Amino acid sequence: MKKILGIIFISIMCFGSIPNANAQEGYESNKLYLDLGIGLPRYSIVNKYYYNSLGYNHYSIPNLRANLEYGFSNVVSGGAFVGYTHNGYKWENAAGQWDNKYSYLSLGARFSFHIWDFINENMGLATGVEQLDLYAALMIGGVVRSHRDQEPTRTITTSTTNFYIGPTLGAKYFFSDGAAVFVEAGYGAGSYGIIGMTFKL
């Protein structure tokens, strides 16, 4: 997972350094935006060290998330999101192999409030960085939590669904006419922090 995050970070730095004199504004209304991101799942680091210290083999995958939003106005966009991650721990003893796996599937609606132009116009910053998009987002949806308890002689599977509301702050930089890199922090779908790519459709 560290290698994956490292590759993405290097890619973002490279893309962000590419000059493009024809880059469009950071955010435009009446456009579709597809976000593809990857982040650390909640509690993954704590769980890893805790269970490994007890002799278990902890495993997990990064949080994967996709958003599709439409720009309703110069300030507001909205759409849907989906996210997935899983983690678990394994161990063996004389009776056989044991495996506890937890999967999280997030689905819901997302509303973003784009504040970069508002800040420039009303606070007189006049930065001239039109490719930048600062925003606050609200994610409303449900999380399907699945648990599989695999024992040597049987497997037990359970599933629950919980409602949640997640506020998020983010920033995007459009390095070309139709693509940007982004970073978000907050109580998003399965992760407190996420980085990725945005495609303007």
N, C-alpha and C positions, 0 to 999 in steps of 0.2 A: 504493500500500500504506500509506503514511503517513496518507492521508486515512481509509482504512478503520479503521486502528487508533485514530485520533483520535476517530472517531465512536463506536466501541465504548467507549473510555475515558470519553467524555462521558456515554454512556448508563448506564454502570456507576455513575458518580458521581451521576447523577440518580436512578436506582433506589435506590441505597444511602441517599439522603437522604429517601426517602419514609417517613413514619412509619406504622407499622402495629401497633396495640396487640394485634391478634389473631394475630400471627405465631406459627407453631409452632416447635418445637425445631429446631435446625439440622440434626440428623440423627436419624432414627428407623429402627428395625429393621422388617422386613416391608414395606418400601416399595421401589418402583423409582425409580431416578434416571437421568435422561437429561442428559448434559453435551454441549454444543455449544460448541467453542472455536476460537480463531484465534491463531496465534503466528508468530514469526519462524522461518523454516527455518534449520537449522544451516548455517553458513558462507556464508549468502546475502550478508551485508554485505561480508565479506572478498572473496568472488568478484566482487561487483559492482565494487568499486573496482579490483581487480586487472585484470580483463578490460577494463573501460572505459579504464584507463590505457594498455592496449596497442592501443586503437583498435577494440575489439569492442563490440557492443551487447549488454550483459548484461540478462537478464530473469528474473523469478521471480514466484511467487505466494505469499501467506502459507500457512503450514502450517494445514491444516484437520483437525480431529479431533472424533470423536464417541465417547462412552462410554455404555454402558448397564450399570448396576450394580444389584444387589439387596442389601438390608440383611439379612444372615443373623443378626446379633446387634447388641447395642448398641455393639460395638466393630469388628466385621468386616463388610465388604461386598465383593462381587466380581461380575465380569461380563466383558464383552468391549469391545474398542475397535477403531477403524479410523481411520487417518490418511492424508492425501495432501498432497503438495507437488511442485512441479517447478521447475527453473531451467535456464538455458542461455545461450548466447551466439551471436550472428549476426555475419556480416561479408560483405562483397562485394569482389570483385576482377574483373579482366578476364575470368576464366573463368566467373563467375556468382555465385550466392548460396550461402553455406554456413551450416549451422545445426546446432549441437550441443545436444541437449536431454537432461536427466536427470530422470527421474520416480521418485518414491519412494512406494510403497503399503505402509502398515504395518497389520498385523493381529495380534491376539493376545488374551490374557487379562489382566485387571487385578484386583488385590486391594488394598483400602484398609483402613487401620487408623485408626479415629477416636479421637483422643486428647483432645479438648477436655473432655468430661465427666470423663475419668480425671484430667486435670490439676486441674480444679476440686475434685473430691472428695478427692483424695489430697494435694494441696498446699495446700488450704485457701484458695484464691483467692477463691471466692464472688463472682465478677464479676457474675453475674446475666444475662450476655449469652447467652441460650439460643438465639438465632438464629445463632450462630457455630458453625462446624464446622472444626476443624483436623485434618489427617490426613496420614499418610504412605502412599504407594502404591507398589506394585511392578508393573511392566508387563513381561510376558513374551510374546514373539511373534517374528514374522519380518518382514523388510523386503524387498519385491520392488523391486529397482533396475533400471530400464529405461533404456537409452541408445540414442538415435536420432542417428546421424551422417548428416546430409543434405548431400550434395555436388552439384555441378551435374549430374553424369551418373549418380549412383547414390545409394541410401540404404541404410545398414547399421544394423540393429537387433539389440541384444543384451539379455539379461536375466539377472540373478543373484538368488539369494535368500539372505539371511543371517539368522542367529538373534541375538537380543539380549535383554538384561535391563536394564530402565531404572527406577532408583529416582526417586521424585518426592515433593516436599513441596507441600502446598496448603492453601488456606483458602477457605471459602465463607461468604457471609452471606445468610441468607434474609430478603428484604424483604417477602415475602408468604407465604401459606399453602403455595403450591406452586412458588415460584420463588426462585432465588438467583443471585448473581453469584459468580464464582470466579476465582482466580489460582493458577497452579501454576508451580513451577520445578524443574528437574532434567533427567534424561536421558529425557524422555518420547518419544512417537512423533513423531520428525522435528523436534522443537523443544526448546530449552532453557528456554523460557518461554512461557506461554499464558494467555489470559484468555477468559472466556466466560460463558455462562448455564447454569444447572442447573434442570431441571424435575422436581418430585417427582410421580410418577404414582400 
